[in-house]
């Protein structure tokens, strides 16, 4: 198999041993087809990362570990790949470990495997549970820095948090909904992907506190554990609408928005105001068509830059780092969609 990369680089990207990669590259017997496909995929990923990297600088091999819906992880992947080019001649080679659903012990096992194999840094979006915090502590003890992305693990020894001020985002959602609904009978359906994520919990806290203080007549019905997946989230929304006929607005913290809107349509109920998070492709379509009214956006590329700088600083490639930097929360309507997503 023709290639231009070091065996150790291919092994890192593929998550295999150098001996296994060597057997694949030299066509030796006893290699499973799935293993060969992993090596080919790793080489393709390295080729993509190599584009525009003629100037060679210091190299960092990092791992991005996320439990999130595919529509969000695709946006995250794009942000890491595009921002890596802005750090030349420093080179970041990212290996992505994405899943729509992972149990905490599976995330712990993955983090422990990365620790034993080695990495220059880990960017992590995971539930805030004790076992995962303990795995982050083991990584720290092994000299592998961890940056939390979008949702924090404040009780773990991560070196930085890269993401938005989630309480402020929830407060903003409450203001947008409250100003539109004030003076009218209103009940808001709040959807979370999972209560295990600290970032979602903080959004909900900010939302409820602002409604309580400024718009006490507005009711709230919460559903959770749909994991942002359409089928599960749609079923939860349908159940909430069936049991609470006064629901006429949505604050979507955890995604699955097409399914939520589908539940409203199936119940023949209007949705007066719909506030969501993130400028992914689905949400943009729904915003343009008027089914979502506001999107709360924060710049994932800024989060990626924060993560890169934190890892570089810990590895001695930067004199200092600002550490955690909260991204600004922007309110996006159909009339101010950023040019870069049009």
DACORNOR-V832099 format. One record per run of one state. SS is the DSSP state (H for helix, E for strand, L for the rest). FROM is the first residue (numbers start at 1). LEN is the number of residues. If there is no record, write none. Layout:
SS:FROM:LEN  SS:FROM:LEN
//
This chain:
L:1:6  H:7:8  L:15:3  H:18:8  L:26:7  H:33:18  L:51:8  E:59:9  L:68:2  H:70:16  L:86:5  E:91:9  L:100:4  H:104:14  L:118:3  E:121:5  L:126:4  H:130:12  L:142:4  E:146:4  L:150:10  E:160:5  L:165:1  H:166:16  L:182:5  E:187:5  L:192:6  H:198:17  L:215:4  E:219:5  L:224:6  H:230:14  L:244:3  E:247:6  L:253:4  H:257:10  L:267:6  E:273:5  L:278:3  H:281:8  L:289:5  E:294:4  L:298:2  H:300:15  L:315:10  E:325:3  L:328:2  E:330:3  L:333:6  H:339:3  L:342:1
//
